[in-house]
């Protein structure tokens, strides 16, 4: 049992210690504010305060874990054995920085509470993030720091016991448009037909008509090909279906379409099916609950996982809404157009609500790759190499590597050939 002495046990302190030691490192940990209990302890121990007590392992604390609310914090980056770090701790500390405050800063998404300009969909821009501005977005820093901490502790405490964790991979398929031409109803179908005709998109007109008359399969309808790919590569796949009425940003097949319902039910027989929440439900809890309930009725099992349309996350309101709607897991933490680790980690973590100063009962599963983030690469080789970099970073710390691909891009025509790219990624990262 590892004992940590500190001058004050706060919710922030408990939250980050549980995550670093229990979740990432597999070390049993307990805390005390009593000096006599700390001195009596004969096992491994850490002092986390302003001054060391004896010759124990000492990490000089920043004030962040003992504050409340949001403050304007100045971040100055330093280097720790080739790894970026911040919140310098001084010479007497066994670590050159406060690893616990820095980890809390990243996981809580502290910077997303600070004033910033949102994009047209109300999203935090990756370009405003500390990670992007300092070129460590592609590093799961929190996990790297934790592994370095473990090495330092094992050097000090030879008998320190910890439970090793194992790398794993999860593939997310985002289904905001299940079909390109099929099942879209007469009015939407004919509107699309005349629009393509007027735009002289003759190939698209031909494809549309071919699908209508069952001469050709809908290009987006690749679900069972994907399921087969997952099975052949022993991959855990998850399909997030949008199940919402038509709106400006929600253009999937109607949830009342029986063939669409049958498709979802069939997919759920093979892989896990969850909800891709509509754009319209972003600030509408009643609608969010309704979409969740309707999808659960189709697959005849509870729906507990969510993804937000366009990866829209407004902290902390989005997670509060998801909790109220009954979700326990969310897969939205990441950027659409930049690959990397938005929260600085490849380990699922519980959301910490800073205004309420409490750990919320929803687990965030951060993804490292969104297919739209690969559009900037010139060819399949470049895109594959970018994904491989992130996979190797995750593998080094035995984290969870999550990618998000859409049936749309995989089924569409492109210079990247998304189907081949996705297939080669599955073969590489699930080992």
N, C-alpha and C positions, 0 to 999 in steps of 0.2 A: 504494500500500500504506500503510495506516494503522498506525503503530507505537504500542504502549502500553507505557509504563514503569511497573512496579510493584516493590515491595520483595520480593514473594513471589508466585510463581505457584502457586495451589492449584487443586484440581478445581472448586471453586465459581467461582473467578475465570474459568477457561477456559470453563466451561459458560455463564455468563451473557454473557461477551464474544462467544462464538460466536453465541448466540441474538440478542443485540441487533444486532450489526454484520453478521454473515453472513446470518442468517435474515430479520430484519426489514428492515434497511437496505440489504442487498446491497453491503456494503463489505468489501473484502479487508483482513484484519487479522492482525497478528502481535504478539508480546509479547517483552519483554526485562526482565531484572533488572540489566543492566549499564549504568551511567550513560554510559560512553564510547560504547557503541553507539547509545544514544539521542541523544546530542549530535551524533554524526556523521550521523544520519539527516536528509536534506534534505526529505523529504516531510512530509505531515501527521502530527502525533504528539500523544499525550495522556499526561500524567502522572497516574497514579492511585495516590496514596500520601498521606502526611500533609503534605508540603511540596512546593511547585513547585521544579523544578530551574532553569529559565530563564524565558523569556517565552512558554512553550508553553501549549496548552490544558490547564487543570488542573482535575481533579475530586478534591476532598478525600475520602479514603476513610473509610468507617465500618469497624468491625472485623468485620462479619458475614461477609465473604467469606474471611476469614483465620482464622476460628474452626472448631471441629469440634463436632458434636452440636447439641443444642438448649439455648438459654439463655432465661431469662425477659427478654424485650426490652420496654422501654417505648417505645411509639410516640406521637410528638407530631406531629400534622398541621400543615402549613403550606400556603401558597398560592404557586404558581408560574405567574404570568400567567393566573390563572383556573383553574388545574388543581391539585387536591390533590397534595401530596407529603409525604414523611417522610424521616427521617435527614438532618437539617440539616447543611450542610457549611461554613458560615461565610463571611465576606466575601471571602477571597482566592480561593475556588473560582469557576470560571467558571459553574458551576451552583450554585443555592442548596441543593442536596441531593445525596446520593449515589444517583444514578439506578441504578447497577448493583446495590448492596445492596438497594435498595427493589424493584427488579424481581425479584431472586432471592427475596426474601421472599414476593412474590406468586406467582411461578411454582412454587416448591418447595412451596407450601401450608404454609409454616412454622407458621402459626397453627393448623393442624389437628393438629400434633404436640403442641401445648400442652394442658394439662388443660381438658376441656370436657365438658358433659353431652350424650350422644348421644340421639337419639330412639328410638322403639320398634323401628326397623329398623337401629339402629346407625349412623345418619348424623350428620354434622356439620351443625348447624343454621345456615342463612344468617344468623339473628339474632345469632349469635356472631361473625360475620365483621367485620373492620375495614371492609370495603366497605359492608356494610349499615348498620352503626352510624354511618358518616360520609357516607352518601348518595352514594357513588360506584360502587355496584354496576352501574349502567347505563353506566359509562364503561370502555372498554378502556384503562385507565391506562398499562399497560406500552407499548402501541403509541403512545399519545399522547405519552408521555415520549420515546420513541425518535424520533418525528418532530420534536419540539422540539429534541432533541439534534442531529439532522441539520441543522436550520436554523442552529443556533449554530456547528456545525463548518464549514458552507459559508461562513458569514460570515467565519470566521477563515482557512479554507483554500479559496481560490477555485477551485483546480484539483482539489478532492476528487472522485473518481469513485465513483459508486454505481449499482447496478442497480435501477431502479424495479420495484416489484411491482404486481400487479393484484388488484383485488377479485374474490372469487368466492364462490359460494353453494352450499351442499349441503343437501339436504332428507333428513332421517332419518325413516323410518316405523318405529315400534316396534310389533312384532306379538307381544304377549304373549297375546292371545286372537284367533286368526284367524277364529273363527266364534262367533256368539252361541248358535245352536241346532243347527247342522248338525255332523255328524261327531263327536259327543260320546259316542257309545256308548249302548246301551240303558239301563243303570243310571243314568248321569249325566243322560241325557235325561228319563227318567221321574221322577227325583228333582226335577229342575227344574220339570217339568210340575206335579207335585202341590204343590210349594212355592208356585208362582205361583197355583195354584187356591186353596190355603188362604189366601193373602195377598190374594185377590180382585183379582189383577192380570189382569183379563179380557182386556185388549188384548194383553198379553204372551202369554197362553195362546193366543189366536187367531193371533198372529204365529208362535209356536213350531210350532203344528200346520200352518200354511200352508207353512212352510219344510220341515217333515218330508215333506209331500206334494208338494213342488216346485211349489206354487202361488205361491210368493213367494221372492225371493232372500234369503239370509241378510243381515241389515243390516251385518254386519262384513265381508262379502265384497265389498270395493270395490277390490280390488287392481289390476284392469285399468283401472278408471276413474282411479286414481291414476297408473298408468303412462302413460296417455294424457295426463293433465294435465301430467306431467313432460315428455313428449315435445313437447307443444304449446308449452310455455313454455321449452323447451331447458334444462331443469333436470337437474342430476345428482342422481338419487335413490338412496337406499340403504335396503333393507328388512332390518331385524333381526328374525329369527324366533326365538321361543323354541322349542326342540326338546327338551323334557324330559318326564319322567314326572310324573303328577299329584301335587301336594302342597298343603299349606295355602295357600301363596302362589303356586303354579304351577298354573294351571288351563286351560292351552291344550289343544288337541286332542292326542290321543296321537301320539307320534312313530312309532308302528307303523301308523297309518292311511294306507293307500295313496293315498287321494284327497288327503290333506293333503300327502303327499310330492310328488304330482304337481303340486299348486298351487305349492309352493316351487320346484320345478324349472322350472315355466312362468314364474314371476316372474323367476327368475335368467336367463332368456333375454333379458330386457329391461333390468333394473336389477341393480345389485350386491346380492347377498344375503349377510348376515353373521349372527353369532350374538348373540341376546339371551340372555345367560347366566341360568340359572334361579336362583331364590332359594336353592334347596337346594345349588347348587354354589358358593356364596359362599366357604365355608371348606373346600371339598372339591375338591382339585386333580384327583383321579382322575375324579370326576364331570364336572368342567369339561372335561377332556381327552376324555372319552367323548362329551359333547354336541357338542364341536367336530368330532370324527372322524365322528360319525353324520351331522351336517349336511353335512360335506364329501362324504360318500359319496352323499348325495342329489343334490347339485348338480354332482358330478363335477369339483370344483376345490377348491383349498385355501381354508380359511377363516382369515383373518388379523386380522379386525376384531371387536371385542367391544363390547357394552353390558351393564352390570350391571342386574339387576332393581331397580326403584325407585331407580335412580341411587345404589346403595349403593357408597360408596368408603371403605375404611378404609386410610388412608395409613400406612405404605408397603405393608402386606401384600397389599392387593388387586392392586397392580401387579406385585408379585413373583409372585403366583399366576398372573396372566395371562401373564407372561413365561415361567414354567415350563411353562405349557400351550401355548406356541407362538404367542401372539398378538403382533403387531407394532404394532397401532394400537387405540386405545380411544376411545370416544365417550361416556363417562359423566361427564365433568367439567362439572358445571353443577348447578343446583338444580331440584328438581321443582316447588316451589310459589312460587318467586321467579324472575322473569326477570332476566337480567343476566350479567355476566362473573365467574364464581366465582374464576377465577385471575387476574382483572384483565387478560385478553388475548383478542384475537380471532385469534391466530396459533397454529397447532399447534406444540407444543413437546415435547421429550423429557423424560421424568420424571427428576427428580434425587432420588435416595434419600439422605436426610440421614444416617441411622444408618450406612450403608455408605460415605458420601461418594463417590458415583459416579453418573455419568449412566447410567441404565438404557436398554436397547435397545427401548423402547416409546414410540411417539409418541402424545401426548394431543391430541385434537381437541376443544377446548372448545365446547360449544353455548351459545347466548345465550337461546334460547326453548324452553321445554318447554310443551306445550299445557296441562298442569294449572296452570301458572303464570298462565294467562290466564283461569281460571275466576272469578277475583275481579272481573273487569270486568263492568259491567252489560249491555253490549250489544256487538255486532260492531264498531261504529265505535270504541269505546274500546279494544277488544282490538287492532284493526288499528293504531290510533295508537301503542299501546305497542310493537308489533313494529316499526313504522316508525321509531320513535326509535332503537332498537338498530341497525336496518339502516343508518340515516344515520350513526351513530357509527362503525360498521364501515367504511362506504364512505369516510368522511373519511380513514381511515388505510390504505385499501386492504387490509383484512384479509379473513378468511374468515368469512362469516356462516353459522352452522349452526342450523337449527331442528329440533325433535323433535316430531312429531305421531304419534298412534296411530290405527290403522284403526278402533279402537273408538269414539273420540270423533267422528271424521269420519263414521262410519256411524250413530252414535246420534242420537237426537232431543234438541234442546236449544234454548234461547232464542237461543244464539249462532249457530246454523246453521253448524256446523264446516266443512262441505263448501264453503260459499260463502266463509267466512273464509279457509280454506286456499288456495282458488283465487285470491282477491284478493291474498293475501300472495305467492304465486308470481309473479303478474304484476308486483308492485311490486319485489320484492327481487332478481330475477334480471336486473338491468340495470346 
